[in-house]
Amino acid sequence: MSRIVSVPKDDAGPSPRIHMVCINSLGHHTTAVPFKYCTHVIKDELGIDFDYHTLRHTHATILIESGADVKNVQARLGHSNIQTTLQTYVHDTDHMAARSVELFEKATERKTS
């Protein structure tokens, strides 16, 4: 990642905000064309099976996993239908499953106490 984006090594504060998922420097949606070189480096030089579109899936999944509002994720990805966001872009993760277990245990603990 440090070859793609310069990341400070010290703990001097928060990292600069990076817009890598379908948004250009003006905040407008963009195509994968600017990322073709990065994709080449990741696939061919780093040996990681990667394509640009994977960033959209990862972005959506991490946001939902972290508790982001589904409607906001839909808007960020530019989907007119929320089903596209939820059924195609957001993937179930172990972290989500563990959080669901914790929520259920908390809910049932309150009711039995």
C-alpha positions as CSV (number, residue, x, y, z in Angstrom):
1,M,0.0,0.0,0.0
2,S,2.9,2.4,0.7
3,R,3.8,2.2,-3.0
4,I,0.3,3.4,-4.0
5,V,-0.4,6.0,-1.3
6,S,2.2,7.7,0.8
7,V,1.5,6.9,4.5
8,P,3.4,8.6,7.3
9,K,5.3,6.1,9.5
10,D,4.9,8.1,12.7
11,D,2.0,8.6,15.0
12,A,1.8,12.3,14.6
13,G,-1.9,12.3,14.2
14,P,-4.6,11.1,11.8
15,S,-3.7,10.1,8.3
16,P,-4.8,12.4,5.5
17,R,-8.2,11.6,4.0
18,I,-7.9,9.5,0.9
19,H,-10.7,9.2,-1.7
20,M,-9.9,6.0,-3.6
21,V,-13.3,4.5,-4.4
22,C,-14.9,6.0,-7.5
23,I,-14.4,9.6,-6.5
24,N,-12.1,12.1,-8.1
25,S,-10.4,15.1,-6.4
26,L,-13.5,17.2,-6.9
27,G,-15.8,14.6,-5.2
28,H,-17.3,13.4,-8.5
29,H,-17.7,9.8,-9.5
30,T,-15.0,8.6,-11.8
31,T,-14.2,5.5,-13.8
32,A,-11.5,2.8,-13.2
33,V,-9.2,4.3,-15.9
34,P,-7.0,6.3,-13.4
35,F,-6.4,3.2,-11.4
36,K,-5.2,1.0,-14.3
37,Y,-1.6,1.4,-13.4
38,C,-2.2,0.7,-9.7
39,T,-4.2,-2.4,-10.6
40,H,-1.2,-3.5,-12.8
41,V,1.2,-3.0,-9.9
42,I,-1.0,-4.8,-7.4
43,K,-1.7,-7.8,-9.7
44,D,1.6,-8.2,-11.6
45,E,4.3,-6.8,-9.2
46,L,2.8,-7.7,-5.8
47,G,1.1,-10.9,-7.0
48,I,-2.3,-10.1,-5.5
49,D,-5.4,-11.2,-7.3
50,F,-7.1,-7.8,-7.6
51,D,-9.3,-5.8,-9.8
52,Y,-10.5,-2.2,-9.4
53,H,-14.1,-3.2,-8.9
54,T,-13.1,-5.1,-5.8
55,L,-12.5,-1.8,-4.1
56,R,-16.2,-0.9,-4.3
57,H,-17.2,-4.2,-2.7
58,T,-14.5,-3.9,0.0
59,H,-15.5,-0.2,0.6
60,A,-19.2,-1.1,1.0
61,T,-18.6,-4.1,3.2
62,I,-16.2,-2.3,5.5
63,L,-18.6,0.6,5.9
64,I,-21.6,-1.6,6.8
65,E,-19.4,-3.8,9.0
66,S,-18.4,-0.6,10.9
67,G,-22.0,0.5,11.4
68,A,-22.4,3.0,8.6
69,D,-26.0,3.8,7.5
70,V,-27.1,1.7,4.5
71,K,-28.7,4.6,2.7
72,N,-25.4,6.5,2.9
73,V,-23.4,3.6,1.5
74,Q,-26.0,3.3,-1.3
75,A,-25.5,7.0,-2.1
76,R,-21.7,6.8,-1.9
77,L,-21.7,4.0,-4.5
78,G,-24.2,5.8,-6.7
79,H,-26.9,3.0,-6.7
80,S,-30.5,3.9,-7.4
81,N,-31.7,0.7,-5.8
82,I,-30.6,-0.2,-2.2
83,Q,-31.0,-3.9,-3.1
84,T,-28.0,-3.6,-5.5
85,T,-25.9,-2.2,-2.6
86,L,-27.0,-4.9,-0.1
87,Q,-27.2,-8.0,-2.3
88,T,-24.3,-7.4,-4.6
89,Y,-21.8,-5.1,-2.9
90,V,-22.0,-5.9,0.8
91,H,-20.6,-9.3,1.8
92,D,-21.2,-11.1,5.1
93,T,-18.0,-11.2,7.2
94,D,-16.9,-13.1,10.3
95,H,-16.9,-9.7,12.2
96,M,-20.6,-9.1,11.3
97,A,-21.5,-12.6,12.5
98,A,-19.7,-12.1,15.8
99,R,-21.4,-8.8,16.3
100,S,-24.8,-10.4,15.6
101,V,-24.0,-13.0,18.3
102,E,-23.0,-10.3,20.8
103,L,-26.1,-8.3,20.1
104,F,-28.4,-11.3,20.5
105,E,-26.6,-12.3,23.7
106,K,-27.0,-8.8,25.1
107,A,-30.7,-8.7,24.1
108,T,-31.5,-12.1,25.7
109,E,-29.4,-11.3,28.8
110,R,-31.5,-8.2,29.5
111,K,-34.7,-10.1,29.1
112,T,-33.7,-12.9,31.5
113,S,-32.1,-10.7,34.2
